[in-house]
Structure formats: C-alpha cells, structure tokens
Amino acid sequence: MTTEFRVLRPADWDQWYGTLELAFGGAADSSEERALWRELTCFDRSIGAWDGGEVIGTAGTLAFRMTVPGGDAVPTAGVTMVGVRPTYRRRGLLREMMRRLLDDVRSWGEPLAVLTASEPAIYGRFGFGAATHSLHATIDTTRVRVTVPPGTDASDGAEGVRLRDSKPEDARDACEAVYARRVAARPGMLVRQPGWEKQPLLDPPDKREGASPLQCVLAEVDGEVVGYARYAVRGDWDLAGPKGAVVLRDLEALTPQAYAALWRFLTEIDLTTRITTTNRPVDDPLLHLVSDIRRCEIGVRDSLHVRLVDVGAALSARTYRTPVDVVFEVEDDFCPWNAGRWRLTGDAKGASCERTDDAPDLALSVRELGTAYLGGVSLASLAGAGRVTELRPSALEEASSAFGSTVAPWLPHGF
C-alpha cells in the first residue's frame, strides 16, 4: 500500500466525509448535518490519507478555547472526525494521523488537545486521559417532584422567574448570551466559536426517534433572559393513558431560581411521565432538587479526554486550589518532548511549570496528567490504581488537593 497524507482541500470534502461515515457504520448523515459539519471543518487543520484516488483515512482538529481551573480559556485543539476505511484498518493509519495532528498542534503553540472517544480504549496509547464524565438520567416524573428555592415564584411584590416559550431559532442569541456567561464557571466548557451557535439547534428529522421538533423555553427575571432549556417531547400511550417522554437537549441558567424553575417545568409537561437526559455535570444541582433520587436512574460515563501537548505550558495555564510545589517525573512515549522532570509551583493566583533536574516527587505518565488536569479526577485516585507513584512522602496529598476543582469539569456538547 502506498499512502499519501495531505491537508484537506474543499474540493475533496464530500469524499473525505463519506469515508468518515463509512468508518462509523456507513449510515449517511442528513443534508442539514453535512452542511453544518462542512461549515465547521477547519480545512487547514484537517488531513486525509489517500491510496491512489481513494480516501482511506480522515482526521482533523478544531481551534477551540477551553475553560481550565481558575476560569481562563486556553487555546485547545479539538481532535475530531477521525476514521479509517474498514478495509484499511490495523495498518497504522490512525497512529500516523495522530502523529501528524499532535505535531501540528505543538507547532501552533496550543498546549492541549481534547477529544470525545467512540471507543475509550483507543486513545490512551496516544496520551489522552478521561478528564470529565457526564451524568445521564431517566427521571420518573410521576414519582419525582422538584423543590424550588426561595425567590423562584412571585411573592410579596417580587416578580420571580417567568417562563416563556420561544422558537429555538428566535431564542438563539439570548441562549448564547446565557451560555457565554456560564463558560468561565466550569472547567471543560468550550467558548463558542463562530458557527458553533448553530450546533445546539441541529435537529434533523431522521435523528428525532419519534420525538417532536426541538422546542425551547426561556426563563426571565425582570424581562432579562437568565436561563433556557431546549428539549423535545416523544409522545407515547398505552391502555392506561399517556406515557410520553421529555428528551432534554441542553439547559443552562444564571441563578439557582431559574435553574430550578426550568427543571420543575420539564417535570410537569402534560402527557409525559419521564425525562431523559444524556449529558449533565456529575455534580448537577438537580441531584439536590429532586424529591427521590432513586427514581432518577442515574448513570455516569466518560466524556472529554484530555492530552497535554506541552506539559509546561498546560500546567502553567491553570490555577491550583491550594499551594503546590512538586516535581513530576513524566513518561510520554508518543510526544517525547514532554518526557522528563517538571517542577510545578502555583496556587490560586497562578502557576509556573519548568524543566528541572531536582529529585522527583511523583512519577506518572502524561495520560494521568491529562486525566487529572481539569480537576475532576484526583491524583490520589489514580495512585490507588497504581498509575501514579509517590516518591516523596506527602507529595501525593499536596498535589491531589491542589489539582482539585470546586465544581466538576464538564463538556456541554460534542464535536
């Protein structure tokens, strides 16, 4: 096999994307989906593997900015659209494409790469670690009620939270303004780049699985939009009556009152008996609003996988919950420029991470650093699994406390 790797050209996109569809089972996306993903493709950051005139592999990165602990938005490469034609698997194409992508990301000065994995076992060998998790739930709304905090409802002359239906397209700018104010509050969230405001509204009929078109409800206080929920309703009946489901797409709010009001609304929609949601933070306040957590069928799965492309720059880009001064012995076979000893010093105001010859305090691979980077997985937990080795007494406790985040990191949408 003679393989040529080259930067994606607009004229080749249809064939390139068709290979990606084939790699994921062969079902073609709708014209609506294809149009959006073509618009969002960064052609100069995407590559194709070619065998003669045939595209046999696809991969690319997107130019994101991701919130890290401390609230800063750090340049981050979003690895996406990775696929290999089924008849060309197990020939090293994925490894070669990842090699080229990470070399490019380094040359662009972006310290982090992230991805969502179709199969989580694939990307650990390239230094990615599962740094965020998502909560999924099916809430029995015949048995569960939402308790709202004081100030949610109008009383004593106060207006409270007002809910208003809107067409999703008409409410887009208001929803994006709420989302933008939420981004800095939680590590793992992505600053919406131009064009990405269309992604939450993507609603091809063949992907609805019997549900209604996308709907939107806005939460307002004194005429200002302070929250929103986008959802669909899947109707269903049996001999006992209606048993429809509310399918929640996304929900954000700026105040606890607006947040609770939106959830209460969703649990009380007529002709429905449950809410399904597949991507909420693992520390979602909803867990403390519902009357019976056992009726919510809570589950958790991996979400965002993080890879430190430049260990020094990445660890310097975030802050640390408690003061830290620790030397890491880092193993990184795939990006050897990261391997060796790094001294991290920092606190809640800032940090520095530089090369050092000092004795190491902790030994780990770059995968563990990626897993712990956003503060959702503790270094102590990884040490319990044998993936971090303490070389200086108390170093593990110090570093594990410092890396923590007040709120769980969370990726609100895929890419």
Secondary structure by P-SEA (a helix, b strand, c coil): cbbbbbcccccaaaaaaaaaaaaaccccccaaaaaaaaaacccccbbbbbccccccccccccbbbbbccccccccccccccccccccccccaaaaaaaaaaaaaaaaacccbbbbbbccccccccccccccbbbbbbbcccccbbbbbccccccccccccbbbbbbccccaaaaaaaaaaaacccccccccccccccccccccccccccccccbbbbbbbccccccccccbbbbbbbcccccbbbbbbcccccccaaaaaaaaaaaacccccccccccccccccccccccccccccbbbbbbcbbbbcccaaaaaaacccccccccccbbbbccccccccbbbbbcccccbbbbbbcccccbbbcaaaaaaaccccccaaaaaaaccccccccaaaaaaaaaacccbbbbbcccc
